[in-house]
């Protein structure tokens, strides 16, 4: 199964960094086994906070909205790092599509995460996704811990491990992640490596998105402390400094245009900086770059917020 129409935009820079897996037999797909402990940990994460900074969650990124318009998808090339987290902490690089108010919102969130809340003592980073139609009150979950996301790729699970991460002043690893609304097929598709369809969410899960998409897009970092007020590392663990071998970055930040079937550039003037706990995290937005598209750096060492 694949989208009803082929995207006209793809990247030549996507790197396949999924941990090696054997392909499933024809007609089957990989699904990570969910344990009782997984469900207990996931319950703690069932209601992510709004994109603000008045809780145990911290954000450092850029939000895009335009009065009277909605966006049926978003994409970016995302730098891959392994930030240090301890028990009951998480640190992620995310793209978020959201509509509604802080008290009643619909959201699809996706990216990579170092997550000791969701995965216990596991080290390393994984791809992940989260969805809700009612700010996590009754609907939604991470990955495939509830009915919602439909896996279609026989080899790459939604929450697959990422096998290679970037090195400070060394080799940089990246991937491209896209989500877009296939209006004809009535599905929100998740693509990795530029154009590989991992799976989809049925569009009827998201009444606030309707047939036209989300009101806001967020690109950037997100971290969560363990209740003691000390945020973990975000991104590479270093502040932005204009060196793309130091701080984590997003490049070619775009939104989906369903008329042209392409991802297009946002309006630079409408990009809003979102930052919390600025002593320990930061985001620099560089606007439209010739070879990098719309670009930002984010992250920091974390600390008492």
Order of alpha helices (4+ residues) and beta strands (2+ residues): alpha-beta-beta-beta-beta-beta-beta-beta-beta-beta-beta-beta-beta-beta-beta-beta-beta-beta-beta
